[in-house]
Amino acid sequence: MIEIKKKSELKGAEKYGDCNSCSKRSGETDLYQIEFHYDDSTKNHAVNLCFDCMCELGNMIYEIYQSETENVER
């Protein structure tokens, strides 16, 4: 399962951090925590991204999606 949370809405130290891509700090911009949960484990992985970097990631994912669905339709 994948969950995206706005870091400013989290509590305690969780709401602070840096963008893992461009290193902008949480005080400079809004950060988003993208967390990956595993069903059979307590291990989770999280990535913090600013809005710009999250949009860049979204565009990359969409390009892959388009490429893959184009290959399926042929």
N, C-alpha and C positions, 0 to 999 in steps of 0.2 A: 504494500500500500504506500502511496506517496501523499504527503501532506504539505501544504504551503501555508506558512503563518507569517504575518507581519511582525517583525521582531519588536517594534515599539509597543505592541499589545501583550507581549510576554511579561512575565514577572521576574524580578530579581536580576541576577547577572545574565540570564538568558537573553535579555533585551539589548545587550551590548555586543559589539563585535565589529568586524571588518568584512568587506566584500571579499570573497575568496578569489575573485577574478581581478578586480582593479584596485583593491585595498582601500576603497573609500570607507570611512568610519561611520558608525551608526549616528553620531552627532552631526555629520555632514549631510546625510541623506537617509531616506528610509531604506531599511534592509529587509529582505525576505528570507526566511529559513525554509529550505526545501528539505524535508526529512523523509527518509526511506525506512519503512518498518518491515520487519520480517515476521511472518506469521508464526513460525515455529521457534522463535528466538527472542531474547531480550536485547539483542544487538540492533542498534539503529545507526544509521549514518545520516549526517546533515551537511548541507552546503548553504552558506550565506551569500546572497547576491543582492546587489543594489538593483533598482528598477531597470536601469539601462542594460546591465549585464543579464538580468533575467529575460528581458525582451530579446536580447541578442541570442540567448540560448533557445528561447521559444521559436525564433526565426530559423535557427539551425535545425531544430526538431521538425518544424513544419516542412522544410526543404527535403529532409529525409522521408517524411511521411508522403509528400507528393511523389518523390522518386519511387518509393516502394509501391504505392498504389497504382502508379502509372505502369510499373512492370507487371502487376497482377492483372490489370485490365487487358493487356496484350495477349 
